């Protein structure tokens, strides 16, 4: 397990946030692997329209992670059904085609706490979940993401810490890290976090203070 500490400074755009994450890596550690990006769900109509440039399939799920219960959605479910986008319904969600008609379900869909998880299999330039890419490929992914949520992590050995396990940098584009762990959508908000593995708990406070950075409170991380 690790603890994440947000670097508290303005990050107005995605490219600037990406540059800041890379600068932190260069200043405090050595990357142990290539970056690993993952695209998040479409929670707004703008994100959905942008996602259609790259994705054809998705899964309609609840933002709180609960089971999707079509019978409880009432008229919204009829609106979704009329779009012709439904492919299959499961306990955890509903497979959908990203047809333009599905945009008719907003803003009712967003108000009901639903989202469209995007399927990144074979969808250039987005890699599969937990698949690493080169730094040059990451630049392309960030440009393509636009308003979509994008999470990127780099495992790194931070100089001055005894253990490198679960240490590194987490970049959250159009999202933020929640206190309970994991990202939550936050369109237009970008954040960078330092991840410190709990094996370094005894020296973490001193190490973090020595960075000279203004940091947020500890959040449960990876």
matplotlib code that plots the C-alpha trace (Angstrom):
import matplotlib.pyplot as plt

x = [0.0, 1.1, 0.1, -0.5, 0.4, -1.0, 1.5, -0.5, 0.1, -1.9, -2.0, -4.3, -3.8, -3.0, 0.3, 1.5, 0.4, 2.2, 5.4, 5.2, 4.9, 8.0, 9.9, 9.1, 10.5, 13.7, 14.1, 13.5, 13.9, 14.7, 11.7, 11.7, 9.5, 7.7, 4.6, 1.3, -1.8, -5.4, -8.5, -11.4, -15.2, -17.2, -19.4, -20.4, -21.9, -18.7, -16.6, -18.9, -18.8, -15.0, -14.8, -16.6, -13.6, -11.6, -14.0, -16.9, -17.8, -18.4, -20.1, -22.8, -22.2, -22.9, -20.4, -20.5, -19.6, -23.0, -25.1, -27.0, -30.7, -32.6, -36.0, -35.0, -34.0, -37.6, -38.0, -34.2, -33.9, -36.5, -34.6, -31.4, -33.2, -34.7, -31.2, -30.5, -27.1, -27.7, -25.8, -26.1, -27.1, -25.2, -25.4, -22.6, -23.6, -24.8, -22.6, -23.3, -22.3, -21.1, -23.8, -24.4, -28.0, -26.8, -26.0, -29.8, -29.5, -27.6, -28.1, -30.5, -27.8, -25.3, -27.9, -28.7, -25.1, -24.3, -21.2, -19.9, -16.7, -14.6, -13.1, -9.6, -8.8, -7.4, -8.2, -5.1, -3.5, -5.0, -3.4, -5.1, -5.5, -2.1, -0.2, 3.0, 3.9, 6.9, 7.1, 6.7, 3.5, 2.3, 2.5, 0.2, -2.2, -2.5, -3.2, -5.9, -7.5, -8.7, -11.6, -11.5, -10.2, -6.7, -4.6, -0.9, 1.5, 5.3, 6.9, 10.2, 12.9, 13.0, 16.4, 16.7, 13.9, 15.0, 12.3, 11.1, 8.1, 5.0, 6.8, 6.4, 4.3, 0.6, -0.9, -4.7, -6.1, -9.8, -10.0, -8.7, -7.7, -10.4, -9.6, -10.8, -8.4, -9.0, -9.9, -13.1, -14.1, -13.4, -13.6, -11.2, -9.2, -5.6, -3.5, -0.1, 0.7, 3.8, 3.3, 5.2, 5.1, 4.2, 7.4, 8.9, 6.4, 9.1, 11.0, 8.3, 7.4, 11.0, 11.6, 8.5, 9.4, 12.8, 11.3, 10.3, 6.9, 3.6, 1.6, -1.9, -2.8, -2.0, -4.6, -4.7, -3.1, -2.0]
y = [0.0, 3.6, 7.1, 9.8, 13.5, 16.1, 18.7, 21.9, 24.3, 25.6, 23.2, 24.9, 22.6, 19.0, 19.5, 21.6, 19.0, 16.3, 18.5, 19.0, 15.2, 14.6, 17.4, 15.8, 12.4, 14.1, 16.0, 13.2, 9.8, 7.4, 5.9, 2.1, 1.6, 3.4, 5.4, 3.5, 5.6, 4.6, 6.4, 7.1, 7.1, 9.6, 11.4, 14.5, 15.0, 16.8, 13.8, 11.4, 13.4, 13.5, 9.8, 9.0, 10.1, 7.1, 4.6, 2.6, 0.5, 1.3, 0.1, 2.0, 1.8, 3.7, 6.2, 4.9, 1.4, -0.1, -2.5, -1.1, -1.7, -0.8, -1.1, 1.7, 4.1, 4.7, 6.9, 7.3, 3.6, 4.0, 7.0, 4.9, 1.9, 4.1, 5.2, 1.7, 1.7, -1.1, -4.3, -6.4, -5.9, -7.4, -7.1, -4.6, -2.5, -2.4, -2.8, 0.1, 1.2, 4.8, 5.9, 9.6, 9.0, 8.1, 11.8, 12.2, 10.6, 13.6, 15.4, 12.8, 10.2, 12.3, 13.4, 9.8, 9.1, 7.0, 7.0, 5.3, 3.4, 3.3, 0.2, 0.9, -2.4, -1.8, 1.9, 3.9, 5.8, 4.6, 1.5, -1.3, -1.0, -1.3, -1.4, 0.7, 3.1, 5.3, 8.9, 9.9, 7.8, 9.4, 12.8, 11.6, 10.0, 13.2, 15.3, 12.8, 12.7, 16.2, 16.5, 12.8, 11.6, 10.2, 8.7, 8.1, 6.5, 6.1, 3.8, 5.4, 4.9, 8.2, 9.2, 9.1, 6.6, 3.1, 1.3, 1.9, -0.4, 1.5, 4.8, 7.1, 9.9, 9.8, 12.2, 12.8, 14.7, 15.8, 13.8, 13.8, 11.2, 10.4, 10.0, 6.4, 5.6, 5.7, 8.6, 10.5, 12.5, 16.3, 17.7, 20.6, 19.7, 18.3, 17.1, 15.5, 13.3, 11.8, 8.2, 7.0, 3.3, 2.5, 0.7, 4.2, 5.3, 6.0, 8.5, 9.7, 12.9, 14.0, 13.2, 15.0, 18.1, 18.1, 18.3, 21.9, 21.3, 22.3, 19.1, 18.0, 15.5, 11.8, 9.8, 6.1, 5.3, 2.3]
z = [0.0, -0.5, 0.5, -2.1, -1.4, -3.8, -5.0, -4.3, -7.1, -10.1, -13.0, -15.5, -18.5, -19.3, -20.9, -18.0, -15.5, -17.5, -17.6, -13.8, -13.2, -15.3, -13.6, -10.2, -11.4, -12.7, -9.4, -6.9, -8.4, -11.2, -13.1, -12.8, -15.8, -18.6, -17.8, -17.6, -18.7, -18.4, -19.8, -17.5, -18.2, -20.0, -17.4, -19.4, -22.8, -23.9, -22.9, -24.7, -27.9, -27.7, -26.9, -30.1, -32.1, -30.8, -29.2, -30.5, -27.4, -23.8, -20.7, -18.8, -15.1, -11.9, -10.7, -7.2, -8.3, -7.4, -9.4, -12.4, -11.8, -15.0, -13.3, -10.9, -13.7, -14.9, -17.9, -18.3, -19.2, -21.9, -23.3, -23.3, -24.9, -27.7, -28.8, -30.1, -28.4, -25.9, -26.7, -23.5, -19.9, -17.0, -13.2, -13.1, -16.2, -19.8, -22.8, -25.3, -28.7, -28.7, -31.2, -31.5, -30.4, -26.9, -26.3, -26.0, -22.6, -21.1, -18.8, -17.3, -17.4, -15.5, -13.0, -12.3, -11.4, -14.5, -16.7, -19.8, -19.2, -22.3, -23.8, -24.9, -26.5, -29.9, -29.8, -30.8, -29.3, -26.0, -24.7, -22.8, -19.0, -17.2, -20.4, -20.4, -23.2, -24.1, -23.1, -26.8, -27.0, -23.8, -25.4, -28.1, -25.6, -23.6, -26.7, -27.8, -24.4, -24.5, -21.9, -21.0, -17.7, -17.9, -15.2, -15.5, -13.1, -13.0, -10.5, -9.3, -6.8, -4.8, -3.7, 0.1, 0.8, 1.9, -0.2, -3.7, -3.4, -4.6, -4.8, -7.8, -9.4, -10.2, -12.7, -12.8, -15.7, -15.5, -12.2, -8.6, -6.1, -3.5, 0.2, 0.1, -2.9, -6.6, -8.9, -9.2, -12.2, -12.0, -15.5, -16.0, -12.9, -13.1, -10.2, -9.6, -6.6, -5.0, -4.0, -1.0, -0.2, 3.4, 4.0, 4.2, 6.9, 9.5, 7.4, 5.0, 6.9, 7.0, 3.4, 2.3, 4.3, 2.7, -0.8, -0.1, -1.8, -0.5, -0.2, 0.6, 3.3, 3.0, 0.9, 0.5, -2.8, -4.9]

ax = plt.figure().add_subplot(projection="3d")
ax.plot(x, y, z, "-o")
ax.set_aspect("equal")
plt.show()
